[in-house]
Amino acid sequence: MTPDDLGPAEVMFAAAIGQPGSRTFFVHVTAGGVPHWFVAEKSQVDALADRSLELIHEAGHQPDVEAAARIAKSIPSEPGQFVPRFRVESIVLRATEGRELVTVELASVDEDDWVTFEVAPEQLLAMAGHAKEVVLAGRTLCDRCRLPIDPGGHRCPSTNGHHPA
């Protein structure tokens, strides 16, 4: 199947909606003035942020840090009209030699939908920083078992479900 080429993205960010413990993570892209929403796993958003930073470095891009900071400030705190196109199965980032833009590919879980778009290194840098903040804003982890602590309490498997003294 041929991917749907969205072209250059005017906006790209990764974030989450909902309360910690029941958040929905997503990637947002606006290309050609049309917003696109893609549901993703928390680990995918985290990996997208990490890989974006690695790719910027590996490709030798020198993003304008001030421009990236301005882009990051423009990322909305609420996604507005959230209508997901598909759930992401895989994400591929590719730098093209001699070009500043980075190609991003998102494929759906059932592989019947696939999109590509291009982003500037400044957009990737802003997206990565914001995505890392969102991922880290989740539930705190238990010091003993490293599992998330629910707002209503935590039955730690390392204490056999008993609360430590």
SELO-638328 format. One line per 10 residues: number of its first residue (from 1); for each residue y, z, x of N, C-alpha, C. Coordinates in nm, 4 decimals, always signed. Example, Ala and Ser with C-alpha at 12.3 -4.5 7.8 and 13.67 -1.06 7.14 Angstrom:
<recs>
1 = -0.5690 +0.7800 +1.3190 -0.4500 +0.7800 +1.2300 -0.3300 +0.7800 +1.3200; -0.2250 +0.7080 +1.2850 -0.1060 +0.7140 +1.3670 +0.0030 +0.7870 +1.2900
</recs>
This chain:
<recs>
1 = -0.1181 +0.0000 +0.0847 +0.0000 +0.0000 +0.0000 +0.1240 +0.0000 +0.0889; +0.2222 -0.0777 +0.0504 +0.3475 -0.0862 +0.1246 +0.4386 +0.0298 +0.0853; +0.4995 +0.0938 +0.1855 +0.5873 +0.2066 +0.1516 +0.7148 +0.1597 +0.0832; +0.7723 +0.2495 +0.0070 +0.9017 +0.2261 -0.0552 +1.0063 +0.2612 +0.0501; +1.0751 +0.1607 +0.1047 +1.1764 +0.1836 +0.2076 +1.3078 +0.2206 +0.1401; +1.3469 +0.3463 +0.1550 +1.4699 +0.3947 +0.0926 +1.5931 +0.3576 +0.1734; +1.5740 +0.3168 +0.3003 +1.6866 +0.2818 +0.3863 +1.7458 +0.4051 +0.4511; +1.8697 +0.3935 +0.4996 +1.9339 +0.5088 +0.5641 +1.9667 +0.6176 +0.4610; +1.9379 +0.7407 +0.4982 +1.9651 +0.8539 +0.4087 +2.1069 +0.9035 +0.4292; +2.1764 +0.9245 +0.3184 +2.3085 +0.9879 +0.3254 +2.2937 +1.1390 +0.3368
11 = +2.1866 +1.1916 +0.2744 +2.1619 +1.3358 +0.2719 +2.0126 +1.3575 +0.2927; +1.9803 +1.4579 +0.3735 +1.8410 +1.5023 +0.3858 +1.8429 +1.6514 +0.4149; +1.7637 +1.7252 +0.3401 +1.7453 +1.8665 +0.3708 +1.6119 +1.9133 +0.3152; +1.5641 +2.0246 +0.3675 +1.4424 +2.0881 +0.3182 +1.4793 +2.2296 +0.2791; +1.4297 +2.2745 +0.1658 +1.4668 +2.4064 +0.1159 +1.3594 +2.4563 +0.0192; +1.3936 +2.5595 -0.0572 +1.3015 +2.6171 -0.1552 +1.3805 +2.6686 -0.2739; +1.3142 +2.6709 -0.3887 +1.3715 +2.7325 -0.5077 +1.2749 +2.8411 -0.5540; +1.3276 +2.9413 -0.6218 +1.2448 +3.0501 -0.6718 +1.2570 +3.1742 -0.5857; +1.1841 +3.2766 -0.6258 +1.1855 +3.4049 -0.5568 +1.0766 +3.4085 -0.4498; +1.1013 +3.4802 -0.3392 +0.9971 +3.4921 -0.2375 +0.8647 +3.5363 -0.2999
21 = +0.7605 +3.4681 -0.2602 +0.6284 +3.4936 -0.3170 +0.5909 +3.3921 -0.4218; +0.6913 +3.3274 -0.4806 +0.6634 +3.2229 -0.5803 +0.7651 +3.1094 -0.5667; +0.7976 +3.0758 -0.4436 +0.8934 +2.9686 -0.4188 +0.8237 +2.8327 -0.4173; +0.9011 +2.7313 -0.4514 +0.8570 +2.5931 -0.4396 +0.9401 +2.5306 -0.3286; +0.8726 +2.4827 -0.2257 +0.9402 +2.4187 -0.1130 +0.9491 +2.2701 -0.1388; +1.0543 +2.2086 -0.0850 +1.0744 +2.0665 -0.1085 +1.1562 +2.0032 +0.0035; +1.1484 +1.8713 +0.0066 +1.2333 +1.7891 +0.0923 +1.3176 +1.7056 -0.0021; +1.4479 +1.7033 +0.0231 +1.5402 +1.6242 -0.0579 +1.5984 +1.5128 +0.0292; +1.6038 +1.3936 -0.0274 +1.6649 +1.2786 +0.0391 +1.7502 +1.2055 -0.0626; +1.8735 +1.1758 -0.0245 +1.9565 +1.0861 -0.1045 +1.9781 +0.9618 -0.0199
31 = +1.9353 +0.8495 -0.0728 +1.9505 +0.7216 -0.0031 +1.9982 +0.6181 -0.1042; +2.0971 +0.5408 -0.0657 +2.1531 +0.4430 -0.1583 +2.2121 +0.5087 -0.2810; +2.2559 +0.6347 -0.2662 +2.3160 +0.7078 -0.3772 +2.2153 +0.7657 -0.4758; +2.0854 +0.7473 -0.4504 +1.9814 +0.7943 -0.5421 +1.9109 +0.9162 -0.4810; +1.9093 +1.0304 -0.5535 +1.8399 +1.1482 -0.5013 +1.6883 +1.1380 -0.5225; +1.6133 +1.1836 -0.4239 +1.4672 +1.1864 -0.4306 +1.4227 +1.3262 -0.3886; +1.3275 +1.3832 -0.4656 +1.2754 +1.5171 -0.4383 +1.1260 +1.5069 -0.4123; +1.0800 +1.5779 -0.3097 +0.9393 +1.5757 -0.2726 +0.8927 +1.7195 -0.2525; +0.7951 +1.7636 -0.3314 +0.7426 +1.8990 -0.3199 +0.6572 +1.9068 -0.1941; +0.6735 +2.0141 -0.1176 +0.5991 +2.0335 +0.0066 +0.5516 +2.1778 +0.0159
41 = +0.4593 +2.2015 +0.1053 +0.4139 +2.3367 +0.1342 +0.5111 +2.4019 +0.2317; +0.5152 +2.5343 +0.2303 +0.6002 +2.6085 +0.3232 +0.5673 +2.5692 +0.4670; +0.4405 +2.5592 +0.4987 +0.3995 +2.5234 +0.6347 +0.4444 +2.3820 +0.6718; +0.4510 +2.2918 +0.5752 +0.4981 +2.1558 +0.6024 +0.6472 +2.1555 +0.6338; +0.7247 +2.2348 +0.5587 +0.8685 +2.2447 +0.5845 +0.8927 +2.3045 +0.7224; +0.8148 +2.4071 +0.7562 +0.8270 +2.4699 +0.8871 +0.7912 +2.3707 +0.9986; +0.6817 +2.2979 +0.9811 +0.6394 +2.1995 +1.0813 +0.7388 +2.0837 +1.0911; +0.7964 +2.0431 +0.9785 +0.8970 +1.9366 +0.9798 +1.0172 +1.9795 +1.0633; +1.0597 +2.1031 +1.0466 +1.1731 +2.1537 +1.1250 +1.1395 +2.1553 +1.2737; +1.0220 +2.2084 +1.3072 +0.9811 +2.2158 +1.4478 +0.9702 +2.0770 +1.5098
51 = +0.9032 +1.9867 +1.4409 +0.8819 +1.8516 +1.4955 +1.0132 +1.7752 +1.5072; +1.1060 +1.7989 +1.4145 +1.2368 +1.7325 +1.4213 +1.3093 +1.7718 +1.5496; +1.3076 +1.9003 +1.5804 +1.3727 +1.9483 +1.7023 +1.3047 +1.8924 +1.8269; +1.1706 +1.8877 +1.8262 +1.0967 +1.8314 +1.9394 +1.1290 +1.6834 +1.9582; +1.1317 +1.6094 +1.8481 +1.1563 +1.4654 +1.8560 +1.2963 +1.4352 +1.9073; +1.3943 +1.5112 +1.8622 +1.5321 +1.4922 +1.9108 +1.5340 +1.5071 +2.0628; +1.4651 +1.6096 +2.1122 +1.4602 +1.6348 +2.2562 +1.3817 +1.5249 +2.3288; +1.2616 +1.4932 +2.2790 +1.1754 +1.3934 +2.3429 +1.2405 +1.2554 +2.3487; +1.3119 +1.2185 +2.2421 +1.3741 +1.0862 +2.2354 +1.5025 +1.0794 +2.3176; +1.5472 +1.1946 +2.3665 +1.6693 +1.1969 +2.4463 +1.7961 +1.1824 +2.3646
61 = +1.7855 +1.2067 +2.2337 +1.9049 +1.2008 +2.1488 +1.9988 +1.3148 +2.1863; +2.1263 +1.2883 +2.1793 +2.2291 +1.3888 +2.2055 +2.3105 +1.4064 +2.0773; +2.2546 +1.4765 +1.9775 +2.3274 +1.4890 +1.8514 +2.4580 +1.5659 +1.8682; +2.5564 +1.5273 +1.7888 +2.6854 +1.5961 +1.7851 +2.6630 +1.7285 +1.7113; +2.6635 +1.8382 +1.7853 +2.6328 +1.9700 +1.7296 +2.7351 +2.0109 +1.6240; +2.8621 +1.9759 +1.6455 +2.9655 +2.0094 +1.5468 +2.9423 +1.9327 +1.4169; +2.9042 +1.8056 +1.4285 +2.8743 +1.7264 +1.3084 +2.7534 +1.7843 +1.2363; +2.6511 +1.8259 +1.3115 +2.5329 +1.8869 +1.2508 +2.5701 +2.0154 +1.1776; +2.6609 +2.0938 +1.2345 +2.7059 +2.2178 +1.1698 +2.7788 +2.1867 +1.0388; +2.8607 +2.0819 +1.0385 +2.9300 +2.0420 +0.9141 +2.8288 +1.9971 +0.8082
71 = +2.7283 +1.9219 +0.8518 +2.6241 +1.8765 +0.7590 +2.5499 +1.9970 +0.7024; +2.5155 +2.0924 +0.7885 +2.4423 +2.2120 +0.7440 +2.5221 +2.2901 +0.6401; +2.6530 +2.2984 +0.6584 +2.7375 +2.3709 +0.5621 +2.7415 +2.3011 +0.4271; +2.7159 +2.1701 +0.4246 +2.7217 +2.0951 +0.2991 +2.5899 +2.0993 +0.2217; +2.4854 +2.1598 +0.2804 +2.3569 +2.1690 +0.2101 +2.3729 +2.2652 +0.0934; +2.3413 +2.2196 -0.0288 +2.3628 +2.3056 -0.1460 +2.2670 +2.4240 -0.1492; +2.3151 +2.5355 -0.2039 +2.2298 +2.6535 -0.2166 +2.1345 +2.6401 -0.3355; +2.1699 +2.5616 -0.4332 +2.0849 +2.5329 -0.5485 +2.0620 +2.3830 -0.5544; +1.9397 +2.3384 -0.5786 +1.9116 +2.1952 -0.5726 +1.9647 +2.1133 -0.6891; +2.0135 +2.1770 -0.7944 +2.0611 +2.1001 -0.9097 +1.9434 +2.0428 -0.9873
81 = +1.9552 +1.9176 -1.0275 +1.8515 +1.8514 -1.1058 +1.7293 +1.8281 -1.0175; +1.6253 +1.9087 -1.0357 +1.5067 +1.9036 -0.9512 +1.3949 +1.8312 -1.0243; +1.3762 +1.7035 -0.9930 +1.2701 +1.6236 -1.0527 +1.1891 +1.5627 -0.9380; +1.0782 +1.6286 -0.9003 +1.0026 +1.5804 -0.7857 +0.9345 +1.4461 -0.8103; +0.9389 +1.3634 -0.7076 +0.8737 +1.2321 -0.7136 +0.7243 +1.2453 -0.6873; +0.6884 +1.3257 -0.5859 +0.5480 +1.3540 -0.5594 +0.5340 +1.4746 -0.4681; +0.4097 +1.5236 -0.4579 +0.3754 +1.6316 -0.3645 +0.3364 +1.5663 -0.2326; +0.3950 +1.6181 -0.1246 +0.3748 +1.5593 +0.0077 +0.2388 +1.5974 +0.0644; +0.1685 +1.4971 +0.1139 +0.0432 +1.5178 +0.1861 +0.0695 +1.5153 +0.3362; +0.1474 +1.4145 +0.3799 +0.1739 +1.4034 +0.5231 +0.3180 +1.3613 +0.5487
91 = +0.3664 +1.4032 +0.6654 +0.5018 +1.3709 +0.7096 +0.4902 +1.3169 +0.8513; +0.5527 +1.2010 +0.8743 +0.5531 +1.1406 +1.0072 +0.6978 +1.1154 +1.0470; +0.7324 +1.1563 +1.1689 +0.8644 +1.1287 +1.2254 +0.8442 +1.0338 +1.3426; +0.9312 +0.9322 +1.3512 +0.9168 +0.8340 +1.4573 +1.0535 +0.7929 +1.5087; +1.0708 +0.8053 +1.6394 +1.1935 +0.7571 +1.7034 +1.1680 +0.6135 +1.7481; +1.2659 +0.5274 +1.7267 +1.2553 +0.3889 +1.7691 +1.3385 +0.3714 +1.8943; +1.2743 +0.3201 +1.9996 +1.3436 +0.3031 +2.1263 +1.4674 +0.2160 +2.1077; +1.5779 +0.2636 +2.1657 +1.7028 +0.1892 +2.1581 +1.7825 +0.2125 +2.0304; +1.7309 +0.2960 +1.9418 +1.8014 +0.3259 +1.8162 +1.8236 +0.4754 +1.8060; +1.9368 +0.5120 +1.7536 +1.9678 +0.6537 +1.7336 +1.8994 +0.7094 +1.6093
101 = +1.8745 +0.6252 +1.5096 +1.8159 +0.6742 +1.3849 +1.6679 +0.7044 +1.4029; +1.6218 +0.8044 +1.3284 +1.4814 +0.8444 +1.3297 +1.4214 +0.8047 +1.1953; +1.3019 +0.7466 +1.1993 +1.2321 +0.7085 +1.0768 +1.1444 +0.8235 +1.0309; +1.1532 +0.8542 +0.9022 +1.0715 +0.9591 +0.8414 +0.9838 +0.8929 +0.7358; +0.8554 +0.9272 +0.7371 +0.7612 +0.8774 +0.6368 +0.7032 +0.9965 +0.5624; +0.7035 +0.9887 +0.4309 +0.6421 +1.0908 +0.3469 +0.5363 +1.0224 +0.2617; +0.4143 +1.0756 +0.2623 +0.3060 +1.0189 +0.1812 +0.2625 +1.1219 +0.0788; +0.2264 +1.0727 -0.0401 +0.1845 +1.1626 -0.1478 +0.0414 +1.2103 -0.1274; +0.0057 +1.3160 -0.1991 -0.1267 +1.3758 -0.1897 -0.2349 +1.2737 -0.2256; -0.2144 +1.1999 -0.3310 -0.3160 +1.1023 -0.3725 -0.2934 +0.9652 -0.3088
111 = -0.1999 +0.9574 -0.2165 -0.1703 +0.8380 -0.1366 -0.1345 +0.7140 -0.2198; -0.0919 +0.7342 -0.3438 -0.0498 +0.6185 -0.4228 +0.1009 +0.5968 -0.4133; +0.1702 +0.6850 -0.3451 +0.3143 +0.6713 -0.3263 +0.3466 +0.7098 -0.1824; +0.4401 +0.6373 -0.1231 +0.4714 +0.6550 +0.0170 +0.6131 +0.6052 +0.0367; +0.6976 +0.6830 +0.1008 +0.8357 +0.6418 +0.1238 +0.8706 +0.6522 +0.2721; +0.9634 +0.5679 +0.3132 +1.0213 +0.5781 +0.4464 +1.1729 +0.5763 +0.4305; +1.2393 +0.6411 +0.5240 +1.3853 +0.6385 +0.5285 +1.4271 +0.6718 +0.6701; +1.5512 +0.6466 +0.7010 +1.6038 +0.6740 +0.8338 +1.7117 +0.7805 +0.8256; +1.7149 +0.8653 +0.9279 +1.8165 +0.9702 +0.9360 +1.8739 +0.9750 +1.0767; +1.9977 +1.0203 +1.0841 +2.0640 +1.0383 +1.2128 +2.0152 +1.1693 +1.2754
121 = +2.0176 +1.1790 +1.4076 +1.9776 +1.3042 +1.4734 +2.0554 +1.4254 +1.4233; +2.1827 +1.4076 +1.3890 +2.2632 +1.5188 +1.3371 +2.2071 +1.5696 +1.2046; +2.1591 +1.4776 +1.1197 +2.0984 +1.5170 +0.9932 +1.9693 +1.5945 +1.0182; +1.8886 +1.5459 +1.1133 +1.7642 +1.6154 +1.1455 +1.7908 +1.7550 +1.1996; +1.8904 +1.7659 +1.2864 +1.9252 +1.8952 +1.3446 +1.9708 +1.9929 +1.2359; +2.0560 +1.9470 +1.1456 +2.1034 +2.0320 +1.0350 +1.9886 +2.0706 +0.9431; +1.9039 +1.9727 +0.9096 +1.7892 +1.9988 +0.8227 +1.6970 +2.1016 +0.8865; +1.6695 +2.0862 +1.0171 +1.5767 +2.1761 +1.0855 +1.6281 +2.3199 +1.0856; +1.7545 +2.3381 +1.1162 +1.8118 +2.4727 +1.1166 +1.8059 +2.5370 +0.9799; +1.8421 +2.4610 +0.8768 +1.8397 +2.5139 +0.7403 +1.6966 +2.5440 +0.6965
131 = +1.6045 +2.4534 +0.7281 +1.4650 +2.4723 +0.6883 +1.4069 +2.5985 +0.7517; +1.4387 +2.6231 +0.8784 +1.3900 +2.7432 +0.9457 +1.4438 +2.8694 +0.8774; +1.5719 +2.8679 +0.8383 +1.6299 +2.9825 +0.7674 +1.5571 +3.0074 +0.6354; +1.5280 +2.8989 +0.5630 +1.4603 +2.9109 +0.4335 +1.3198 +2.9663 +0.4516; +1.2477 +2.9155 +0.5494 +1.1109 +2.9628 +0.5738 +1.1114 +3.1113 +0.6102; +1.2049 +3.1524 +0.6950 +1.2108 +3.2915 +0.7389 +1.2637 +3.3862 +0.6314; +1.3237 +3.3323 +0.5262 +1.3806 +3.4156 +0.4197 +1.2759 +3.4591 +0.3184; +1.1504 +3.4326 +0.3449 +1.0431 +3.4703 +0.2531 +1.0084 +3.6165 +0.2632; +0.8937 +3.6507 +0.2117 +0.8465 +3.7884 +0.2124 +0.8236 +3.8359 +0.3555; +0.8488 +3.9620 +0.3780 +0.8210 +4.0183 +0.5108 +0.6702 +4.0286 +0.5296
141 = +0.6289 +4.0274 +0.6553 +0.4870 +4.0357 +0.6870 +0.4490 +4.1792 +0.7224; +0.3300 +4.2169 +0.6824 +0.2758 +4.3486 +0.7143 +0.2529 +4.3564 +0.8650; +0.2951 +4.4676 +0.9251 +0.2768 +4.4868 +1.0692 +0.1296 +4.4951 +1.1085; +0.0453 +4.5380 +1.0171 -0.0968 +4.5569 +1.0489 -0.1786 +4.4293 +1.0321; -0.1647 +4.3633 +0.9179 -0.2525 +4.2489 +0.8886 -0.1821 +4.1140 +0.8967; -0.0496 +4.1143 +0.9066 +0.0322 +3.9927 +0.9173 +0.0307 +3.9088 +0.7886; -0.0119 +3.9683 +0.6768 -0.0047 +3.9009 +0.5476 +0.1276 +3.9367 +0.4800; +0.1766 +3.8500 +0.3905 +0.3024 +3.8804 +0.3217 +0.2902 +4.0030 +0.2323; +0.3974 +4.0803 +0.2278 +0.4034 +4.1993 +0.1427 +0.4704 +4.1594 +0.0118; +0.4005 +4.1813 -0.0984 +0.4550 +4.1487 -0.2300 +0.5605 +4.2508 -0.2684
151 = +0.6582 +4.2113 -0.3519 +0.7619 +4.3062 -0.3948 +0.7050 +4.4301 -0.4631; +0.5889 +4.4175 -0.5296 +0.5281 +4.5306 -0.6005 +0.4390 +4.6171 -0.5142; +0.4289 +4.5869 -0.3860 +0.3446 +4.6657 -0.2972 +0.2460 +4.5785 -0.2213; +0.1643 +4.6438 -0.1397 +0.0736 +4.5688 -0.0543 -0.0526 +4.6501 -0.0297; -0.1654 +4.5952 -0.0635 -0.2938 +4.6582 -0.0352 -0.3475 +4.5926 +0.0904; -0.3175 +4.6537 +0.2014 -0.3467 +4.5979 +0.3326 -0.4970 +4.5960 +0.3606; -0.5531 +4.4792 +0.3898 -0.6961 +4.4739 +0.4201 -0.7340 +4.5531 +0.5453; -0.6394 +4.5698 +0.6369 -0.6716 +4.6439 +0.7600 -0.6854 +4.7936 +0.7355; -0.6358 +4.8421 +0.6212 -0.6525 +4.9831 +0.5854 -0.7501 +4.9970 +0.4686; -0.8257 +4.8915 +0.4452 -0.9248 +4.8889 +0.3363 -0.8587 +4.9090 +0.2006
161 = -0.7350 +4.8612 +0.1890 -0.6623 +4.8718 +0.0622 -0.5910 +5.0019 +0.0399; -0.6010 +5.0934 +0.1327 -0.5345 +5.2231 +0.1205 -0.3979 +5.2161 +0.1834; -0.3057 +5.2913 +0.1298 -0.1728 +5.2978 +0.1884 -0.1761 +5.3884 +0.3106; -0.1210 +5.3421 +0.4239 -0.1217 +5.4265 +0.5435 -0.0338 +5.5503 +0.5229; -0.0705 +5.6574 +0.5877 +0.0036 +5.7840 +0.5765 +0.1319 +5.7783 +0.6520
</recs>
